[in-house]
């Protein structure tokens, strides 16, 4: 079962948070992700096609880090990247995968809080 997590990105700021992945529906047993990779996308809507607004991966390393034994996926988006975002709302999800096995870890809505004070 995936965890719903809605968040806001302050334009121009780093984004850093960690998602705990569970192996049970009661969300009490962390899943061992040793040997797993992760991928995440933000799109304008769940039904959007074409290029995503944001795409992160753990392999190759591009914003995601998998802590296998702890069952955690850390997400990092650099402030230089968020300062260039021109969109304001989207939907995201994060999944871990190992070959043909896929585990949805988290999903939700994301919004941008536009930077007001800037050069």
C-alpha positions as CSV (number, residue, x, y, z in Angstrom):
1,X,0.0,0.0,0.0
2,X,1.4,3.4,-1.0
3,X,1.5,6.4,1.3
4,X,-0.3,9.6,0.2
5,X,1.9,12.6,0.7
6,X,1.0,16.1,-0.6
7,X,3.7,18.7,-0.6
8,X,4.6,22.2,-1.7
9,X,7.9,23.3,-3.3
10,X,9.1,26.8,-2.5
11,X,10.4,28.0,-5.8
12,X,14.2,28.4,-5.7
13,X,14.6,26.1,-2.6
14,X,15.9,22.6,-2.3
15,X,13.5,19.8,-1.8
16,X,14.6,17.0,0.6
17,X,12.5,14.3,2.2
18,X,12.4,10.6,2.8
19,X,9.7,8.1,2.1
20,X,9.4,4.9,4.2
21,X,8.3,1.9,2.1
22,X,6.4,-0.8,3.9
23,X,5.9,-4.4,3.0
24,X,2.5,-4.8,4.7
25,X,-0.9,-3.1,4.3
26,X,-0.9,-1.9,8.0
27,X,2.3,0.1,7.3
28,X,4.1,-1.4,10.2
29,X,6.9,-3.5,8.5
30,X,9.6,-1.7,6.5
31,X,10.3,-3.3,3.2
32,X,13.9,-4.4,2.6
33,X,14.8,-2.6,-0.7
34,X,18.3,-4.0,-1.0
35,X,19.0,-4.4,-4.8
36,X,16.0,-2.3,-5.7
37,X,16.0,1.0,-7.7
38,X,13.5,3.8,-7.6
39,X,11.8,6.3,-10.0
40,X,9.6,9.3,-9.5
41,X,7.7,11.6,-11.9
42,X,5.6,14.7,-11.5
43,X,3.0,15.3,-14.2
44,X,0.3,18.0,-14.7
45,X,-2.2,15.2,-14.0
46,X,-2.3,11.5,-13.7
47,X,-3.5,11.1,-17.2
48,X,-0.9,13.4,-18.8
49,X,1.2,12.0,-21.5
50,X,4.5,13.1,-23.0
51,X,7.4,14.4,-21.0
52,X,6.9,14.7,-17.3
53,X,7.3,18.0,-15.4
54,X,10.0,16.3,-13.2
55,X,11.6,12.9,-13.5
56,X,14.0,11.5,-10.9
57,X,15.8,8.1,-10.7
58,X,18.1,6.3,-8.4
59,X,20.0,4.5,-11.2
60,X,21.4,6.5,-12.8
61,X,21.6,8.7,-9.7
62,X,19.4,11.7,-10.4
63,X,17.6,12.9,-7.3
64,X,16.7,9.6,-5.6
65,X,18.7,7.4,-3.2
66,X,17.6,4.0,-2.0
67,X,18.5,3.0,1.6
68,X,17.9,-0.7,1.1
69,X,18.0,-2.3,4.5
70,X,16.0,0.6,6.0
71,X,13.4,0.5,3.3
72,X,13.6,4.2,2.6
73,X,13.8,6.3,-0.6
74,X,15.3,9.8,-0.2
75,X,14.2,12.5,-2.6
76,X,16.4,15.6,-3.5
77,X,15.6,18.3,-6.0
78,X,18.1,21.1,-6.2
79,X,17.0,24.8,-5.7
80,X,18.6,25.7,-9.0
81,X,16.1,23.3,-10.7
82,X,13.1,24.4,-8.7
83,X,13.8,28.1,-9.5
84,X,13.2,27.3,-13.2
85,X,9.8,25.6,-12.6
86,X,7.1,27.4,-14.5
87,X,4.2,25.1,-13.5
88,X,2.2,25.5,-10.4
89,X,0.3,22.2,-9.7
90,X,0.9,18.6,-10.5
91,X,0.5,15.0,-9.3
92,X,3.4,12.7,-8.5
93,X,4.2,9.1,-7.6
94,X,7.2,7.2,-6.5
95,X,7.9,3.5,-7.1
96,X,10.6,1.0,-6.3
97,X,11.4,-1.7,-8.8
98,X,13.5,-4.8,-9.1
99,X,13.3,-6.4,-12.5
100,X,9.6,-6.9,-13.2
101,X,8.6,-6.4,-9.5
102,X,7.2,-2.9,-8.9
103,X,6.1,-1.5,-5.5
104,X,4.3,1.9,-5.5
105,X,5.8,3.7,-2.5
106,X,4.0,7.1,-2.4
107,X,1.8,9.4,-4.4
108,X,0.0,12.7,-4.1
109,X,-0.4,16.3,-5.2
110,X,2.4,18.8,-5.5
111,X,2.3,22.6,-5.8
112,X,4.8,25.4,-6.4
113,X,4.8,28.4,-4.0
114,X,6.2,31.0,-6.4
115,X,9.1,33.1,-5.3
116,X,8.1,36.7,-4.6
117,X,11.3,38.2,-3.5
118,X,14.0,37.8,-6.2
119,X,16.4,39.8,-8.2
